[in-house]
Amino acid sequence: MEITLKQSAIDDLKRLTANSDQRRKLLDSFVKKINAGQYGGLTGNKLGSLYRARSGPYRAVFAIEGKDRAIIIHIGDRKEIYKKLQR
């Protein structure tokens, strides 16, 4: 599956850690989980077409387009990520 990041997800990663190796490991973890189908759907009026993948205390929120493309919208701490989506 092709996985792309919106600018908001790139900005989120930069805010999480200044260490580029940690950012790469976190992103690689999300890519592996999405490709393996290890994710769940979100519920709610605005969230029904979005999915989440977990990696430790972090979550990636993404949309699936077609059969072979995922777009990561936001990445963040599990306590804060869903608040971003409510805005």
C-alpha positions, -999 to +999 in steps of 0.1 A: +000+000+000+013+035-008+014+057+023+018+094+021+019+121+048+000+154+048+020+184+059+001+183+092+015+149+099+050+160+091+046+189+114+032+167+141+063+144+139+087+173+142+068+185+173+070+151+189+108+147+188+138+166+175+156+134+170+153+123+133+161+087+141+132+085+166+109+101+140+119+076+114+114+046+138+079+059+148+069+065+112+083+030+101+062+015+129+030+031+116+038+021+080+043-015+090+011-016+110-010+000+083+004-024+057-003-054+080-039-043+085-033-036+122-056-006+126-091+003+137-118+026+125-128+058+143-164+066+151-184+098+150-200+121+125-168+136+111-145+106+120-164+078+103-141+076+073-109+078+093-087+051+108-061+049+136-029+029+140-012+025+174+025+025+183+032+027+220+016+060+234+013+074+199-015+073+173-015+079+136-049+090+121-053+083+084-077+079+055-077+052+030-083+061-007-091+032-030-075-001-023-039+009-023-034+043-008-034+056+028-029+093+037-016+099+073-033+131+085-021+135+121+004+118+144+004+124+181+002+113+217-029+092+224-042+118+249-041+147+225-045+133+190-083+130+190-087+166+203-070+178+171-096+160+150-125+177+169-114+211+157 
